Amino acid sequence: MEIEDLEKLCYGPVPSRRLGRSLGINNIPAKICSYACIYCQLGQTLHNQIERTPFYAVDDLITSAKMRIEAAKDKNEMIDYLAFVPDGEPTLDVHLGDEIEALHKFGIKIAVISNASLIWREDVRKNLCKVDWVSLKVDAATEHIWHKVDRANKSLKLDDIQKGMIDFKSEFQGFYATETMLVEGVNDSKEELEKIAAFLQKIEPMKSYISIPTRPPAEKWVKAPEEEVLTMAYQIFTDHGIDAELIIGYEGDDFAFTGNAKSDILSITSVHPMRKEAVEAFLERADNNWDIITDLIDEGKLLELKYDNHLYYARKLSRKR
């Protein structure tokens, strides 16, 4: 694989509201997923599947991680986690277990943020048991609401996923977190929040994050709930004995520069759209000017998007699988 292609397999380090500073592992091409969530910051799902398949050679992904880690060290950039947060659902990668084992040699904690769609599979649970930190999505506890917000592959069943999450609780020795993304008028009713909290009681996550869309979503009509609803959600979760935490703020502008500004911008924005202020701070640290962004937009590689009165920049995804 060419150097330019290798660079796309990892990105960052980037600021994470959950993991400190994480180096992203991008083990899934854009945008292959088992869900087509209405709020997804990466846009519309291009290929929906639930079959686990190979995407990249393990050696290529490890080489990419090594390059990024060494570049970060040269720039004195801190890395708290190697985090699988790719262009799609990370557990669709049949090589995930091998990749995790190979990444352990770097001596950095490993995290996976998953939509939980394949957690009913024993092989997926075994793969995830090899990491230090796992977050699983719980956006709904009612079948029709789950389909409305996550638009799951039709072959998936919510009951199977919930049972898999309960089974994973007894198997996993690391930090088990969940995340619930709330969308106004979709999954934020008191009734649905009570059902979500009741399910979370069964798996007893070490932390349950309640989040809202903070970057441009797949569907333009998607909005975050009002503060009163978020307060209600937090109270319902805590009343059920759940250690809840709201993630409703901006994560900051502290994105890492590893040597090639264009490559870094494209790598980060492919999975983590950047607010204009973050791009400006990044370019200043990289000793580059806004011409880079103008060029990337003109080349059709970067998009400028407006959301919630802020400008964001996201990589334009290829429509080819």
N, C-alpha and C positions, 0 to 999 in steps of 0.2 A: 504494500500500500504506500502511495506517495506521502511525503511529509505533510502536504497541505490537507490530504484526506485524514491522516492520523490525528492532526490537530483538532478535527471536528468531533473526535470521540470523547474528548474531555473538555471541560471549560472551567474558568475561574482561577483562583478561589473567588467565591461570591459571598456577600453577607446573607446569612440565613436567620430567619426569625426563630428557628427551632434549634439550629445546629451550630450557631456561632459563625465561623468562616468555613465553608465547605468547598471542596473540589468536586465538581459535578462529573459523574460518569455517565456518558450518553450512549448507552448500549442498545438503543432502539432507534431506527431511522424515523424521520418525520413522515407522517404522523400516524403510526400504527398503534392501535389501541383496542381494547375490548369494550371501552366506553366511548361516548361522544358527548361528554358533559357540556351542558349549556353555558357554563361559566369558564370553560378551559381557556387559559391564557395563550395557548398555542394555536388557537383557532379550530376549525372544523377537522374532525377525524377523516383522514384520507383513505385508510384501509382498516376496517373493523374485523378483528379475528380473535379467537380464543385458543387456537392451536399454538403450542410452544414450538418455535422454530429457531434455527440459527440465523444470525444477522451479520455479525462480524467475527473474524478470527480472534480467539482469546489472546494470542500473542500480540496482535495489533492493538487491542484495547489496553493491554498492560504496558506496551511500549508508549502509547499515548499518555497514560497516567504518569509514567516515569518522567516523560518529557515535561509535563506540566508541574510535577512535584519539584523537579530539579530547577526549573525556571522560577518557581515561586521561592525556593530557597535562595537562589541568587539575588532575588529582589527583597529578601527578608520578609516574605509574605507568610503569615501564619496559616496553617491548615489544621482545623479541628477534626474534620471528618472527610472521608471519601464517600460521597453520597450518590447513590443511583437515583438520579432525578432526570430521566432522559426525555426524548421527544415523544415517547409513548409509554405504555405500561411495561415496567422493567421485568416483571415476571414472565412475560411472553418469550423472553430470551432463554432458549434451552441450555445455553452455556452459562447461565447466571451463577450456578454453584461453583463451576471451575474458575470463573472470573473472580469471585469473592475469595476463594482459597488462594489464588495467585496474588491478589492485592494485599493479603495479610503480610507479605514480606516487607512492605514499606513501613510497618509499625504504626500505622495511623488507624484510628477507629473507623468502622465502616457502617454506613446507614443505608436503608432502602425506604423510599417513600412510594407506597403502592396503593392502587385503588381497591385492593383486596379481592378483585374479581376471580382470581384463580387460587385463593387460599384454601378452597375445598380440596385441592389436589395435594396428596401426600408429598410428592416430589418438590412442589413449590414450598411447602412448609419446611421441609428438610433444608432447602437452599437458604431460606430466610433465617433458620436457626444458627447459621454460620456467622451472622453479623452481630454488631453490638447494639444497634438501634433500628427499630422498625416502626413506621407509622402506617396504619391502615385506614382507609376511608370509610366513614359511616355517615352518609348524607341523608339517609332515610331508613325508616324501619317498616314502612308500608310499601307493598309491591308497586302500586300504580304511581306513587310519589317517587319512588326510587327510579322507575323508568322515565319519569318526566324530567327529573333533575340530572341523572347520570346517563340516560339513554343507552342502557346496557345492551350488549349483544343478545339477541333473542334466545340464544341457547342457554344463557345463564339463568340461574334461579336464586333468588334472594335467600331462601331458606338454606340452600347449600353453602352459600357464602357465610351466613351467620354461624352455621355449625362449624365451618372451617375456622372461623375466628375464635370460637370457643375452644376448639381442639388446640389451636396454636398457643393459646394461653398456657396450657399445661405442658407444652413442649419447649417453649422459648425461654431462655435464661437471661436474655438481655433486656433493654429498655423498650417496653411495649407502649406505644402511643396510638391514639386515634385522632382523626381530624374530621370535623363536620363543617362543610361549607354551606352557609346559609344564603339563600336567594329570596328576595322579597316576593311574597305571594306564592311561593312554590313549596318550600319545606320548612317554613318558619312559623307555622301555627302552633299554639300551645299544645294541642292534641298530638301533633307529630313529634314535637320536642319531648313530650312526656314518654312517648313510645321509644324514641331514640335513647333517652336516658335509662329507661328500663332495660333495654338491651345492653347498654354499656355496663350496667351493674353486673351482668353475667360474665363479662370478660375482665372486669376490674383493671382497666388500663392504668399505667403509672401516671399518665397525663392524657387529658382529653382536650384537644385544641378546638375552639370554636372560631371559625374564620369567615371572612367575607371577601368578595371579589375586590382586589385592589389594583388589578391590571386589566387591560382591555379583554373582555370575554368573547367567546365564540359567537354568542347571540347578543346583538347590540341592546336588546331590551332588558337584559339582566341588570338588576340593581341590588345593592346591599340593603338589608333591613334597617329600619330606624333604630336609634340607640335604645329606645324602650324595649324593643324586641330582643336585642342582644342582651340586655340586662335580664330580661325574663329567661332567656335561654341559659345564661350563666347560673341564675338562681335555681332553675329546674335541675340542671346537672348537679350542682352542689348539694341540693336537697336529697338527691339520690346517692350521696356519698362519693361522688366522682370528683377527682382533682382536676377541675376545669381551668382553662386559661384562654382568654380572648386574644386572637391575633388579628388586630384590625388596623395596625399602624404600618407606616412605610418602613421598610427594612434598612434604608439608608443608602449612601452613595459609595461605600467603601469596596468597590470592585477592584480586583487585582489586575495589574498590568504585568505580563510575562515576556514582553519583548516585541511582539508584532501587533500593533494597535488594531489594524483591520481584522486580523485573524481573531484576536481576543473579542472584539465587538461582535463579530458574527457568531463566535462560539457561545458567548453569553446570551445574546439576544435570541438564539435559536430555541432556548428553553426558559429564558428569564428576561422578558421584555424590560427595558431600562427606561426610567423616567428621564426627561431631558436634563434635570439637575445632576443625575447620576452620570449621564454621558459626558456632561461638561466637566465634572470632577475627574472622571476617568481620563479624558483627553489632556487635562492640565497635568495630571501626574505622569502621563505618558509623553509629555512634551510634544503634543500634536494639537492641531487646530480643527475647527469644525469642517474643513474641506474634506476630511475623511468621511464624515457622515454624508455630506452632499454627494460625494463620489459613489458611495455605496447605494444611496437612493437612486441616483442616476443610472447605476449599473443594474438596477432591479433586484438588488440583494437585500435591501433594508426597507422597511415600511415605517412611515410616521403615522401614529394613531393618536386620537384624542379620547380620553376617558376621564370622567369625574374632574373636569377642568384642568387636567394635566396632559402634557404631550409625552407619548411613549414611543420607543423605537424597538421594533421587533424584526427578526430575520424573516424574509419572505420564504415560505416553505415551498419546496419543489412539489409539483403535482405528479411526479413520476415515482413509482414505488421502487 
